Amino acid sequence: MKKMHIEILTAVGSVAFLIVIIMVSKLTLPMPGYGFSTALLLYVIIMSIVGLKLAEMPEKK
């Protein structure tokens, strides 16, 4: 796969993942403010790791 395709799939997947973790936090945690904050923090951490891995990946032609 080309790096561009992986970046597009990662972007789409990350948005779907964010929606899922927000839904899970709303359904399971009693205080919605903390659930959203936790979901957002988890999303930022995971996307930072993915972004660093994509930056290390060489471009294939």
Secondary structure, DSSP 8 states (H G I E B T S, - for coil): --HHHHHHHHHHHHHHHHHHHHHHHHHH-SSHHHHHHHHHHHHHHHHHHHHHHHHHS----
